[in-house]
Amino acid sequence: MRTAHDIHAAELPKRAEEMLREGHRLALVAAHHDEDTVRLVYLFVSGPPDTRIELHVRLDPAQPEVPSLAHLSFPAGRFEREMRDLHGVVPVHHPLPRRLVRHFHWPKGWYPMHPEAGAPPAFAEQEGPYPFLEVTGDGVYEIPVGPVHAGLIEPGHFRFSVVGETILKLKARLWFVHKGIERLFQGRSIAAGLPLAERISGDTAVGHALAYCLAVEEATGTTVPEQAQCARALLLELERLHNHVADLGMLCNDVGYGILNAHAQRVREQLLRLNREITGHRLLRGGVVLGGSTLRTLPSPDRMDAIGDDIREIVRLALSHSTVHDRFAGTAVLHTGAARDIGCLGYVARASGLPLDARIAHPFTPHGRPTNVPVHTSGDVLARFLVRAEEIDASLTLIRQLTDNVATGAVLTPPAVPSENAFTGVGLVEGWRGTITTRVELADDGTLKRVKPVDPSFFNWPALPVALNDTIVPDFPLTNKSFNLSYAGNDL
């Protein structure tokens, strides 16, 4: 159930504090440039039962200022900095008002999401060096890594302040691949928005496509057939499988157990080929469509059982190797309190004792819900490995259950014309990295007026430096892989 409340800007801190105290999570903040006002939407969610509460604040477009919520919520502070960079909305009394999204060669006073922004101006000279926090003292030195990395990894800059091998401070700087996704959605038809949603983060095609479709379907009052709901849930678990398997292998590789990585990638290749049989695309694009689903075939139980046996053997061999276990255990601990304060989601949160899962809190189908959410409390690399391994078993169980409720071919209800009171929708999906939130507003002609997607990586990136405090530099690749956050999903 989603409700919306118009409030005055001065009321915002008190109302937000009440929402947070009652156990709601701030899932999204979006700025809208309406005809005569700047409207901010704060989406708070909780569940079960599935609850979504929006607070709408209207600002003077000549002086768009809003009280900062950064003292109440760490994610709110990051949303506010993003909003200032892209829309020019000023969060008053923000404790860290410097830029987040726009790097220092972006011109001052140019806000790309403002309706009068115009074409991007030429990049200017840097406004000076980026204000990294400097750590000083005897024996302290810095190690810069990136933004260009070896292999195919996307760009991100990491600056380590180190004594010997011990990391005192890590600063991660992102948004090197900001693509203007939110602007690209505007004015498209709802059908043309789906391929863009699938490509927000390439390894999460199902998750982002589904969150987008759920939002559009709510905005248009479209009812999705139950068989299509189950098909979508099945695709979501298949996406979780091939990504988790790859991560298990690469974590083994980072501690020198390359043969297990080779076997994990062999299994992943089997899953990618299965994906192509099911939807026509190795990353499962095209399976989730507006109003339903379209599948070419279904995975056979025998094939999935064989894949499951393979994965369990890889996990057994990894955990029975003393070197692997010793390198995983106690490395890069993210404590429960820190994960909660940062607002972590997905396997990062569950490895630190937070049982958050949108499949349970915000279900979109009566089937395909895990009976147990794997949760560990140690918050280290081992916990993040174990959560993935246990989620794979849960996904295999769900796939077996869902297959009996799924039909092949196109199963869908064409999206309806928005009703008088519709035009707005929200999709919440437990992608393989964590909860994806997408909010859609439609124009009077049914085109996309505003689409705001939020990938779980936006919430989880700040946790990586926290987990690396007091670890050693050689643990960085292993820890980074245990988080496996998306640059593309963050750098919209």
N, C-alpha and C positions, 0 to 999 in steps of 0.2 A: 504494500500500500504506500502510495506517495502523496504527501500533502505539501502545500506551499503556503508560506506566510510572508506577507509584506511587512517589513519593519523599518523603523528609522535607523540611520547609521549609528546614532548614539546608543541604541538598544543592543547593538550587535554583540559587544563583549559579554554582556550579561546573559543574553539568550544562548550564545555559543558555549559559555561556561556551563549553563544548565544542561545543554545537550551532551557535552562531554562527561559531566558528572553522572548523568543517567546511563552512561555506557555506549553512547553513539560514537561513531568514528567519522571524522571529516574525510569524505571520499573525494571531494572535488570542489574547486572554486573556479567559476567562470565569469568573465566580464562580457557584457553585451552592450553594444552601442545602439540603443533604441533611438527613435526619432528625436526626442527632446530630453533624453536622460541617459546616463550611464548606469546600467543595472547589473549588480553583482549577485550571483547565485552561489550560495554556500549549501552543499549537499551533505547532510549527515545521515549515516546509515547504521543499522543494527539488525540483529537477528540471531536465531529465530525468535519470534515470527519476523518475517521480512518487513522491515520498516525503513522508510525513506522520507526524510523531512528536509524541505528546502526553505532557507531563509533568503528572501529577496530584499536587497538594499538598493535604493535609487539615489544617485549622486548628481550634483550639478556638473554638466559636461564642461563648463568653463573652469571648474576647480574640483576635479574628481579626487576627493580625499576620503579615507575611511579609517576608523580606528584599527590599529594592528591587533591581531589575535596571536602574535608570535609568543607572547608570554603565557598563553594558554595551551598552545599546540605547536609543536615543531613543524609538522606538515603545513599548518596554516601559514607560518612564516615563509616557507619556501613557495607556496602558492602566491603569496603576496608579492614576493620579489619577482616571480615570473610575470605576474599581472602588471607590475610597474614597468618592467622591461618591454613588454609587448603592447600594452594598452595605455600606458601613461597614468595609471591609477596609483595614487600615492598612499601607502600605508603609514599613517601618522604614528610616530614613536616606535617605528620598527627598530629593533636593536642592531640589525645588520643591514643597513639600507643600500649597500653597494650592489652592483649589477650581478645577476645570476645567469641569465640567458644570453644577453647581448655582450659580446666581447668588447674590449676597449677600443677597437678600431671602428665599431659601429658609431655613426654620428650621434652627438648629443641631441636630445629633443625629438628624435625620429622614432616613432612607435609603430612597428609594422602592422599591428592589428587595428590601429585607429582608422576609422573610415576615411579620413582625409590624409592618410599617410602618403598616398601616391606611390610612384615607382621608387624602388630602393635607390638612395643616393650613393655616390661613390664612397668607398671606404676611406676614412680619414686616417691620419697618423694616430698611433697609440697615444692615449692620454697619460702615458707613463707606465711603469711596470705594474703587473698585476699585484695587488696587495696581499701576497702570501704572508701568513703568519710566520715570522722568523723566530727560530729557536736558537738561542745563543748559549755559550758556556764552553768550558774546556772540552776539547775533543769532539765538538758537535760539527758535523758537516752535512751537506745536502746531496741527495741523489735525484736528479730529474729523469723521469721515464716518460717517453711519448712527447707529443701526442701521436706521432707516427710509430707504429709498432711492427714487429716482424709478422709475417704471414698475412692473413686476411682480416685480422681484428680491426674493428672500427677505431677512430681516433679518440683518445682521452689522455689528459696529461696528469701525471702523478708526481708529486714532489715529496720526497722523504727527508725528514730531519733525523739524523742517525748519530748514535755514539757506538763505535765499534760496529757490531751488526744489529744492535737493538734499535728498533724504530721508536722514536719519541713522539713523532707527529707525522701524519700523512695528510696531504691535501689533494683531493681529486678535483680536477677542473674539467668540466664536460662542455657540451653544446658546441662542439666543433662541427657537427653535422646537422645543425638546425635546418630543417627543410621547409618550414612554413606550412605544415600539414593542416593546421586549423584554417588557415586562409584558403588552402587548396580545396577544402570541402565547400566553401561558401558559393552558393549559386548553382551547384550541381544538382541534377536530379537525384532522387534517392537511389535509383538504380546505379547511377554513375559513381555514387559515393561508396558502394560496396567494394569495388576493386581497390580503391584507395585505402579503405579500412584494412583489407587483407594484407596490405604492404606496409603498414605502420611499423611493424617489426617482423621481418621475414620469417623468423622461426615461430611466430605466434599467429599464423594466418587464421586459424580457426577461432582462437580466443578473441581477437580484435574484430573479426567479421561477425561473430555471434553477438558480441556486446553492441556493435552498431545495429545489427538487425533487430535485436530485442528493443533497443531504444526507438527505432523507426516504427516498429510494430506497436509499441505502446502509444506513440504519437499519432498513429493512424487508426488505432482501434482494431488492428488485425489479429485474428485468432489463429494460432499455428496448430495444425493437426497433431495429435498426440504421437503418431508414428514419426513425424518429422522432428518433434521435440526429442524423442529418443535417439533418432539418427544424429542429431546435433550433439547430444551428450556422448554418444559413441565416438564421434569425430574428436571431441574434446579430449577424451581419454587416449585415443590413438596419438594425438599430438603430444600429450604428456609422456607417453611411452618413449617415442623416438628421441625426445629431448633429454629425458632423465637417463636413458641408457647411454647416450653419448657423454653426459656429464660423469656418470660412474666411471666410464673408461678413461676419460681425460684426467680425472682425479687420481686414478691409479698411475697414469703416465707421469704425472707431476711428482710422484715419489719413486720413479724409476722402474715401475712394473709395466713396461711397454707391451708385453705379450697380452696382458688382460685388456689393455686399451685396444689392441688389434682385434681381439674377440668381441669387445663391446661395439666397435665400429662395424664389424661384420654383422652383428645382430641389428644394429641401426640400419644398415643397408637393406637388410631383409624387410624391416618395417617401412622404409621409404618406398621400396618396390611394392609392398602391399598397399601403401597409401595411394600410389599411382593407379593400381587396379581398382581401388574403391572410388576415387574421385576424378582420376585422370591427371592428377598432379602429385609429385612426390611430397610436397608440403601441404597437401590436402586442400589446396585452393579449389573453389568451385563447389564444395560439398554443402556449405551453408549458403542458402539463398534467401532473399527477402520473402517472408511468408512461409518458409519451410526448409526443405533439404532436397538434394538430388544425389543419389548414390548409384554407382554402376554395379557393385557387387558387395558382398559382406564377407568379413574374415571368417574362415572356417575354424571351429573349435579346436580341431587337431593341430592346425597350424599355430594358433595362439598358445596352445599348451606346450608345443615344442619350443616356441620362443621364450615362454615363461621359464621352462626348465633351463634353457641356456643362460638366461639372465641370473637365475638363482645360483647357478654354478659359478658364474663370474663373481657374484657377491660373496659367496662362500670362500672362494679362493683368496679374494682380497682381504677379507676380515680374518682369515686364518694365518695370514702372513704377518709375522711379528713386526717387520719393518714398516709395512703399510699401517698397521694398527697404531704403532708408536708415533708415526708421523702425523696421523689424523687426530689422535686423542690429545686433548688439551691445547690444540693449536687454534689461535685466533678466536678466542671465546667472546661471544656476544651474549651478555647476561640478559636475563628476562626483563629486568627493569629498563635497561637501555633499549632493548627491542621494542618495548611498549612505548617508551617516551618518543622514540624516533618515528614510530608508526609503521613498523615493518609488516610485511605481508608474505603470504605464500610459505615455501619451505624454509625461508630464512626465519620467519616468525615461528613456525612450528618446531624448528630445531632449537629455539630458545624458549620453549614452553608456552607459546601462545596458540591456542587451538582455533585459529581463524581459517574458515573455508567457506567461500560463497556458495558452494554446492549445497551446504546445509543452511547457511544464513539467508541466502537469496535464491532458492531453487526455481528453475524455469521449467521443470518437468517432474511428474510424480515418480519417475524412475531415475536411475543413474546417480543416486546419492550414496556416498560411502557410509557404511555403518560405523566405521571407526576412522577418525582422522589421526594419522600417525603423528605423534608429538614426542619430542625429546627435550630434555631440560638442560643439557650440558652446554649447548650453544656453540660447540666447537666444530671443526671440519668433520669429525667423525659423526656428529649429530646430523649435519647437513647431508652427509653420505647416506646415513641410515634412513632418514626421512624419505629421501628419493627412492631408496631400495624398497621400502615398505609401501610407498605410494604406487610403485610399479605393480606390486602384488594386488593392491586395491583396485588399480585400473584394469588389470586382467580379469578380476572378478566382475567388475562392472560391465566390461565388454561382453562377457559371456551372458550376463543377465539381459543386457540391452539388445543383443542380437535377436532375441526371440520377439522383440516388440518393434522391429524396424523393417520397413519395406524398401526395396530398391526402386530406382526410377525417381521421377519428380513427385514429391509429396508436398503440396504447398497450398496456401490460400493467398491469392494476389493481394498486395497491400491495398487497403481501402483509402478513400479520400478522407482527409482529416475532418473530424466532426468539429462543431463550433467550439467545444470546450477542450479539444485535444491540442494538436500541434507541438506538444512537448513530450519527450520520453526519455527514460533512463534504462540502460542495460548494465547489469552486474554479472560478471562471469568469472569463475575460478579458472583462469588460464594456468598453464603449467608453471609459470613463475609466481603466480599469486593472483589476487583479485584485480580484474580490469573493469574500469568504470567508463562508460561513454554516455554523454548527455547530448540530446539532439533537440533543436528547435526548428520547425518548418515555417517557411514563408506562406503567405496566403495562397500562392499558386502551387504549393506542394513541394517546392524546391528546398534545398538545405539552406537555412538561414544561419545556423550556428551549430557546429559539432565540436565538442570538447572531449577528446579521449584522454584517459590517464592510465598509463602502464604501471604495473607494480614496481618497476625499476625506479620510477620517480620517488617512491617512498623508501626503497631499500638502498639506493646508492649512499646516502649519508651514513649508513651503518658499517660500511666497509672500513673506513678509517678508524672507527671506534673499535672494531674487532681486532685491528692490527696494532693497536697501542701495546707496547711492551713485548711485541713479538720480534722476530728477526727478519732481516731483509730477504733471505732465501725462502721464507714462508709466504712471501707476497704472491707468487704465481699460483701456489696451491690454494691460498685463501681466496684470491680473486676468482678462481675457477669454482670454488665451493659456493660462492655467491652467484656467479655467472649472470651478471646483470646486463641488460640491453642498453647499448648506447643509443641505437635508433629509437627505441621505445621511450627513452628519456628525452632525447634531443628532437622533439617534434618540430 
